[in-house]
Amino acid sequence: GSAIGAATGAVAGQSAAEFLDPAVEDAYWSEAYGKREYASRDTPYTEYQPAFRYGWESHARFGRQAFHEVETELERGWEAAKGKSKLAWAQAKHATRDAWNRLNCSKPVDASCGCH
């Protein structure tokens, strides 16, 4: 049972990665980030960009898990993922979750989405 679930999760993650266009995601977030409550008007997109990228890349890696199920692991990986961004995880997690949820919500609604 668990081996089948793990294999299914891996395939789902690969399928999501195959359809993801990083250029489309980046263009979307460069326009949308300024309208988010968590985004500071004094902070340029280049600071948030790694957090959004971390969200969509991690979503492809973890498949359809809910963000809260992997948040602790993502927090541990933020320092390595953030590049030159000065955002602490407390700031970045909102953008990371936003990008994660955008991928969940762009698919058919199901109970694991967490955003409906």
C-alpha positions, 0 to 999 in steps of 0.5 A: 500500500505505502509503496504504491502511494509513494510511487503514485506521489512521485509520478504526480510530482513528475507530471506537475514538473512536466507541465510547469513553465518557469518563465510563465510562473516568473512572469505571473509572480512578477506582476502579482506579488505587489498585490499580496498582503505579505509583500512590502512595497519597499521590497523589490520582486528580486527579493521575493523571486527565489521564494516563489521559485522555491514554492513551484520547484518544491511543489514539483518535488513533493507532489500533491502534499499540502503545504503545511505537511512539508513546511518544516522541511521547506524552512530547513532548505530555505537558506540554501534556496534563497540565493541572494535574497535577504528574506528570512523564512518568516517573510519568504514562506508566504510567497513560497506557499502562494506559489505552491497553492497556485499550482494546486489550485490550477488543477481540478479541485480536490480535498488535498488542494487546501485553497478551496 
